[in-house]
Amino acid sequence: MTPRNYFHLHLVSDSTGETLIAVSRAVTSQYPGISAIEHVHPLVRAQSQMDRIISSLEDSPGIVLYTLVDQNLAEQLEKACRDHGCPCLSILDPVLGLFQSYLGASSDHKPGAQHVLNSEYFKRIDALNYTMMHDDGQLPEDLETADVILVGISRTSKTPTSMYLANRGIKTANYPLVPEIPIPPGLLRVKRPLVVGLIASPERIIQIRQNRLLSLNASDDTPYVDRQAVSSEVAFSRKLFVQNNWPVIDVTRRSIEETAAAIINFYKERQAQLVVQ
């Protein structure tokens, strides 16, 4: 096995640091033989915090990415990076510059401005609450109030995909297809929600289920991981989706983000159709 290389990565933000984490991990993933040792410094808005960060750079020099709207703190960080030979980049500056040149207006320079408590924020909270209450087939009589319903056999990533969609403000219910358990009539009668079928290859399903049983110290002598039984489950779900004309997504080689992006596209098309009707 090829040994992995490691480097220190300092993420300095006057907000939650989510933007820096997403950007840095997207880039780091392009280097499969290298891993980042992340030092996340969120909510940096005081001199004492900056002093601790500079001390951390002395102990663990590496790449520094930051989002700081306080110019004084940003200058201190950049000076420390120069002193310790650490490459440093403000990831928002190029984007802010582009927006400013196009819009002809300067930004407010307000830390954490993307996290204001506006209507979109409360929409996401409402969607998260709804999604948790309607996870794994709960409240099947209330499915008509969903924006999206995900249907699939066990281990097709229904729950994590539902939570991702909820974080985008989409109220998502999910219903598991379980052998010999009847499908609730309400699921087959829904009119407003978009119903999406999730499938995966039997091999992938078996692999995930075996890992699940292993984590529970349970026996694998069960139809839950039997090749023929799982193939029958997959075939049944495919037939159900076709019969009801539900869009289908194969999640075998898709990440949660990729699956959610495809569902959001289906959802937008669905909303456009409802407006026309």
Secondary structure, 3 states (H helix, E strand, C coil): CCCCEEEEEEEEECCCCHHHHHHHHHHHCCCCCEEEEEEEECCCCCHHHHHHHHHHHHHCCCEEEEECCCHHHHHHHHHHHHHHCCCEEECCHHHHHHHHHHHCCCCCCCCCHHHCCCHHHHHHHHHHHHHHHCHHHCCHHHHHHCCEEEEEECCCCHHHHHHHHHCCCCCEEEEEECCCCCCCHHHHHCCCCEEEEEECCHHHHHHHHHHHHHHCCCCCCCHHHCHHHHHHHHHHHHHHHHHCCCCEEECCCCCHHHHHHHHHHHHHHHHHHHHHC
